[in-house]
């Protein structure tokens, strides 16, 4: 959800819906919907894919309609039940979105195409999770209803110039990171850019918990493959360490009311030397940072927040499904995936040696490292409806000191248990 919001910046000026395409079943038109901005990495890559598709299919035209994310989210069930359904569209991953449409019978089962084209062999285990849904629309198993067209993950962004100014070594271990933060605090600098009113604070806390967790812990929490105990070692460490970091001055108490944009801008302006957040910031930092900066995976943890990106889905009522499958295959090709990577996206099937920009190369290399160790652990707010707001409210209380870690853990346990669907 968060990554989607960042990627969609500037792309919500909606094109007209257009009329019915009930006559487009002659195999001469591919009706395509996606909501990526034209100048985004994905928008550039898909535009190139359209050119390649039309070159490989003489006489066939791609009728692309740019839609807004909210527009597709709100109208998809209605549109997919009508003659206006596109042949291929981008849709958000997760139980409440692609999973819900699959449960309602509105999406094509792509399992045979996945096997035929070998798309499953291009994707890591963590990326595959949001592509498959069971009969109840729960991600992680069952049939393939979507193919991810990029990926996203979190990392430590750090201001190399500020590290150098204060004589601090770039962090390679968790001890390096905390030592660096101690030095910054001693120099009167709040090290971590944070936002308590939106997702960043809960993602700091979740990452701390993940550093003491394993894959079975994640699957229990995210995929209902067990009963999570929020007073276990991992969650307890996450909550107590987060609260301790506020006391130590790593996290500013005034950040309780800050939005994600505030945290990002604080990093861009050089006010805070470190930001832990997602690859969705990469393009903006590339364009706006006026200092030397770098990225590293969270040290001392095999797991970090992230997932496959949004999905290509083929509506059940699509008229030109074979063309849709061909287009998906082109977007998964090395040529298009490499272009996506060089433009600042996180491709799911690129050739790392073809990425010529050094920072983009690090971005993709680190993602490949995560993929190889099955390190994508999704997001803390995913498991149950309304959990995002609970986590925002509870982490704000830890920042202001109005709640103790034990109370935090009690409250999130209650909200989680109430929201988990009955199996």
C-alpha positions in Angstrom: 0.0 0.0 0.0 2.7 2.5 1.0 4.9 1.8 -2.0 1.9 2.1 -4.3 1.1 5.5 -2.8 4.6 6.8 -3.5 4.9 5.3 -6.9 1.5 6.9 -7.9 2.6 10.4 -7.1 1.7 12.5 -10.1 -0.3 9.8 -11.9 -3.8 10.5 -10.5 -4.8 12.8 -13.3 -7.1 10.3 -14.9 -7.7 9.6 -18.5 -11.2 9.2 -19.8 -12.7 5.8 -19.2 -13.7 5.6 -22.9 -16.5 3.6 -24.4 -17.1 -0.1 -24.6 -14.7 -2.3 -26.5 -17.2 -5.0 -27.1 -16.0 -5.3 -30.7 -12.3 -5.8 -29.9 -12.4 -9.6 -29.7 -10.9 -9.9 -33.2 -7.4 -10.3 -31.9 -6.3 -7.0 -33.3 -6.5 -4.9 -30.0 -4.9 -5.3 -26.6 -6.8 -3.2 -24.1 -4.3 -2.4 -21.3 -4.9 -0.5 -18.1 -2.1 0.6 -15.7 -1.6 3.4 -13.3 2.1 4.2 -13.5 3.2 7.7 -14.2 4.8 8.1 -17.7 8.1 9.3 -16.2 8.3 6.6 -13.5 10.6 3.6 -14.0 7.6 1.3 -14.5 5.8 3.8 -16.9 9.0 4.0 -19.0 9.5 0.3 -19.1 5.8 -0.5 -20.0 5.9 2.1 -22.8 8.9 0.3 -24.3 7.1 -3.0 -23.8 4.1 -1.6 -25.8 6.5 -0.7 -28.7 8.1 -4.2 -28.6 4.7 -5.9 -28.4 3.4 -4.0 -31.5 6.6 -4.8 -33.4 6.2 -8.5 -32.7 2.5 -8.5 -33.5 2.0 -6.7 -36.9 -1.5 -5.3 -37.2 -2.2 -5.5 -33.5 -2.5 -2.2 -31.6 -2.3 -1.7 -27.8 -5.1 0.5 -26.6 -3.5 1.9 -23.4 -5.7 3.7 -20.9 -4.1 5.4 -17.9 -6.2 4.9 -14.9 -5.7 6.2 -11.3 -5.0 3.7 -8.6 -8.1 4.8 -6.6 -10.2 4.6 -9.8 -9.3 1.0 -10.4 -9.6 0.0 -6.8 -13.2 1.4 -6.5 -14.6 0.3 -9.9 -12.8 -2.9 -10.6 -15.5 -5.4 -9.4 -18.1 -3.5 -11.4 -16.0 -3.0 -14.6 -14.8 -6.6 -14.6 -18.4 -7.8 -14.6 -19.1 -5.6 -17.7 -18.2 -5.6 -21.4 -15.7 -2.8 -20.6 -13.2 -5.1 -19.0 -9.7 -4.7 -20.2 -7.6 -7.6 -21.5 -4.8 -6.9 -19.0 -4.5 -4.5 -16.1 -2.3 -3.6 -13.2 -3.9 -4.3 -9.8 -2.7 -4.1 -6.2 -1.5 -7.3 -4.4 -3.0 -8.6 -1.2 -5.9 -10.4 0.3 -8.2 -7.4 0.2 -7.5 -6.6 -3.4 -6.3 -9.2 -5.9 -7.3 -11.9 -3.4 -10.8 -10.6 -3.2 -11.2 -10.4 -7.0 -10.0 -14.0 -7.3 -12.4 -15.2 -4.7 -15.2 -13.4 -6.6 -14.3 -15.2 -9.8 -13.3 -12.1 -11.6 -9.8 -13.0 -12.5 -8.3 -15.6 -14.9 -6.4 -18.5 -13.4 -2.9 -17.9 -14.8 -1.4 -21.2 -13.5 -1.1 -22.9 -17.0 0.5 -19.8 -18.5 3.0 -19.5 -15.5 4.1 -23.0 -16.1 4.3 -22.6 -19.9 6.3 -19.4 -19.8 8.4 -20.3 -16.8 7.5 -17.1 -14.9 7.5 -18.9 -11.6 11.2 -19.7 -12.2 12.0 -16.0 -12.5 10.5 -15.1 -9.1 11.8 -15.6 -5.6 9.7 -17.2 -2.9 8.8 -13.9 -1.2 7.8 -12.3 -4.5 5.6 -15.3 -5.5 3.6 -15.1 -2.2 1.4 -12.2 -3.4 0.8 -13.8 -6.8 -1.1 -16.9 -5.5 -4.4 -17.1 -3.7 -6.4 -19.9 -2.3 -10.2 -20.4 -2.5 -10.7 -17.9 0.3 -8.6 -15.3 -1.4 -5.7 -15.6 1.1 -2.3 -15.1 -0.4 0.6 -17.5 -0.4 -0.9 -20.7 -1.9 -3.3 -21.9 -4.5 -3.7 -20.7 -8.0 -1.7 -18.0 -9.8 -3.9 -14.9 -10.4 -1.2 -12.3 -11.0 2.3 -11.7 -12.1 4.3 -9.0 -10.2 5.9 -6.5 -12.5 8.5 -5.1 -10.0 9.4 -5.5 -6.4 9.9 -3.3 -3.4 11.9 -3.5 -0.1 13.2 -1.4 2.7 16.7 -0.3 3.4 18.8 2.1 5.4 19.4 5.4 3.4 22.3 7.4 4.8 23.9 10.7 4.2 27.5 10.0 3.4 28.5 13.7 3.7 27.1 13.9 7.2 28.8 10.7 8.2 32.1 12.1 6.9 31.6 15.5 8.5 31.4 13.9 11.9 34.1 11.3 11.3 31.6 8.4 11.5 32.2 5.2 9.5 29.5 4.0 7.2 27.4 1.3 8.9 28.2 -2.3 8.1 26.9 -4.0 11.3 24.2 -3.3 13.7 26.8 -2.2 16.3 28.1 0.2 13.7 24.6 1.6 13.2 24.0 2.2 16.9 27.5 3.6 17.5 26.9 6.0 14.6 23.6 7.1 16.2 25.3 7.6 19.6 27.8 9.9 18.0 25.2 11.9 16.1 23.2 12.4 19.3 26.4 13.6 21.1 26.8 16.1 18.3 23.3 17.4 18.8 21.9 15.7 15.7 18.8 13.5 15.7 20.0 10.5 13.6 16.7 8.9 12.4 14.2 10.6 10.2 10.8 9.3 11.4 7.1 9.8 11.0 4.7 8.7 13.8 1.5 9.7 12.1 2.1 7.4 9.1 3.9 4.2 8.2 7.6 4.9 9.0 7.4 4.4 12.8 5.7 1.1 12.7 8.2 -0.1 10.1 11.1 0.8 12.3 9.5 -1.3 15.1 8.6 -4.2 12.8 12.2 -4.2 11.4 13.6 -4.5 14.9 11.3 -7.4 15.6 12.3 -9.0 12.3 15.9 -9.0 13.3 15.0 -11.5 16.0 12.6 -13.5 13.8 12.6 -16.2 11.1 10.4 -17.2 8.2 8.1 -19.3 10.2 7.5 -16.3 12.5 6.6 -14.2 9.4 4.3 -16.9 8.0 2.5 -17.2 11.3 1.9 -13.5 11.5 1.2 -12.7 7.9 -0.3 -15.9 6.4 -2.2 -17.2 9.5 0.0 -20.3 9.7 0.1 -20.2 13.5 -1.0 -18.1 16.4 1.3 -15.1 16.9 2.3 -14.2 20.5 3.0 -10.5 20.6 4.9 -11.0 23.9 7.4 -13.3 22.3 11.1 -12.5 22.1 10.9 -10.8 18.7 7.9 -8.5 19.3 9.1 -7.7 22.8 12.6 -6.7 21.5 11.0 -4.6 18.8 8.8 -2.6 21.1 11.3 -2.2 23.9 14.1 -1.2 21.6 12.0 1.3 19.7 11.0 2.9 23.0 14.6 2.9 24.2 15.7 4.6 20.9 13.3 7.4 21.7 14.8 7.8 25.2 18.3 7.8 23.7 17.4 10.5 21.2 17.8 8.4 18.1 14.1 9.1 17.3 12.8 12.6 18.0 9.8 12.8 20.3 8.4 15.6 18.1 8.2 13.1 15.2 5.0 11.5 16.7 2.8 13.8 14.5 5.0 13.8 11.4 3.9 12.3 8.1 6.0 10.1 5.8 6.5 13.1 3.5 8.0 15.0 6.5 10.5 12.2 7.1 11.5 12.1 3.5 12.0 15.8 3.2 14.0 15.9 6.5 16.4 13.4 4.9 16.5 15.3 1.6 17.3 18.6 3.5 20.0 16.9 5.5 18.3 17.4 8.9 18.5 13.7 9.7 21.4 11.6 8.4 19.5 8.2 8.3 16.1 7.1 7.1 14.9 3.5 7.1 12.3 3.3 4.4 11.5 1.7 1.1 12.7 1.6 -2.5 9.8 3.8 -3.4 11.9 6.8 -2.3 14.9 5.9 -4.5 13.9 7.9 -7.6 13.0 11.0 -5.6 16.3 10.9 -3.6 18.2 10.4 -6.8 16.6 13.6 -8.2 16.5 15.8 -5.1 19.4 14.9 -2.8 22.1 17.5 -3.0 24.6 15.4 -1.1 26.4 12.0 -1.5 24.2 9.2 -0.2 24.1 5.5 -0.1 22.0 2.5 0.9 22.6 -0.7 2.9 20.3 -3.5 4.0 19.3 -3.3 7.7 22.4 -4.8 9.3 22.1 -7.9 11.5 18.8 -9.2 10.0 18.1 -11.8 7.3 14.6 -10.4 7.0 13.3 -6.9 6.0 10.0 -5.4 4.9 9.1 -5.8 1.3 7.2 -7.8 -1.3 6.5 -8.2 -5.0 5.0 -5.1 -6.5 1.6 -4.7 -8.1 0.3 -7.5 -10.4 -0.5 -8.0 -14.0 -4.0 -9.6 -13.8 -6.1 -10.9 -16.7 -9.8 -10.3 -16.1 -12.0 -13.4 -16.4 -14.0 -11.6 -19.2 -11.0 -10.4 -21.2 -11.5 -10.9 -24.9 -7.9 -11.2 -26.0 -6.2 -13.3 -23.3 -3.5 -14.7 -25.5 -2.3 -11.2 -26.4 -2.4 -10.4 -22.7 -0.1 -13.4 -21.9 2.3 -12.3 -24.7 2.5 -8.8 -23.2 3.2 -10.1 -19.7 6.0 -12.2 -21.2 7.6 -9.2 -22.8 7.5 -7.2 -19.6 9.3 -10.2 -17.9 12.0 -10.2 -20.6 15.6 -9.2 -19.8 15.4 -6.2 -22.0 12.4 -4.6 -20.3 13.4 -5.7 -16.8 16.9 -4.2 -17.3 15.4 -1.0 -18.5 13.2 -0.9 -15.4 16.3 -1.3 -13.3 18.3 1.4 -15.0 15.4 3.8 -14.5 15.4 3.3 -10.8 12.8 0.5 -10.3 13.4 -2.8 -8.6 13.0 -5.4 -11.4 12.1 -9.0 -10.6 14.0 -10.7 -13.4 16.9 -8.4 -14.5 20.4 -9.2 -15.3 22.4 -7.4 -12.6 25.4 -6.9 -14.9 23.2 -4.9 -17.3 22.4 -2.2 -14.7 24.9 0.6 -15.5 24.0 3.2 -12.8 26.1 2.4 -9.7 23.4 3.3 -7.2 20.7 1.4 -9.1 23.2 -1.5 -9.3 23.4 -1.5 -5.5 19.6 -1.2 -5.2 19.1 -4.3 -7.3 22.1 -6.2 -5.9 20.7 -5.8 -2.4 17.3 -6.9 -3.6 18.8 -10.0 -5.2 20.6 -10.7 -1.9 17.2 -10.6 -0.1 15.6 -12.8 -2.7 18.3 -15.4 -2.5 17.8 -15.7 1.3 14.0 -15.5 1.1 14.2 -12.3 3.1 11.0 -10.4 2.1 8.8 -10.2 5.2 5.9 -8.1 3.8 4.5 -5.2 6.0 3.3 -5.0 9.6 -0.2 -3.7 8.7 -1.1 -6.4 6.2 -2.6 -9.2 8.2 -6.0 -7.7 9.3 -8.3 -4.9 8.3 -7.8 -1.7 10.2 -4.5 -2.8 11.6 -2.6 0.1 10.0 -4.5 2.7 12.1 -3.9 0.6 15.2 -0.2 0.5 14.6 0.0 4.2 13.9 -1.8 5.0 17.1 0.2 2.6 19.3 3.6 3.6 18.0 2.7 7.3 18.5 2.2 6.4 22.2 5.6 4.8 22.4 7.1 8.0 20.9 5.4 10.3 23.3 6.0 8.0 26.2 2.4 7.8 27.1 2.4 4.0 26.8 4.8 1.3 28.0 6.0 -1.5 25.6 4.0 -4.1 27.4 0.8 -2.1 26.9 1.6 -1.6 23.3 2.0 -5.4 22.8 -1.3 -6.1 24.6 -3.2 -3.7 22.4 -1.8 -4.9 19.1 -2.4 -8.5 20.2 -6.1 -7.7 20.9 -6.5 -5.9 17.5 -4.8 -8.7 15.6 -6.8 -11.5 17.3 -10.1 -9.7 16.6 -9.3 -9.2 12.9 -7.9 -12.6 11.9 -10.4 -14.4 9.7 -11.8 -17.6 11.0 -10.2 -20.5 9.4 
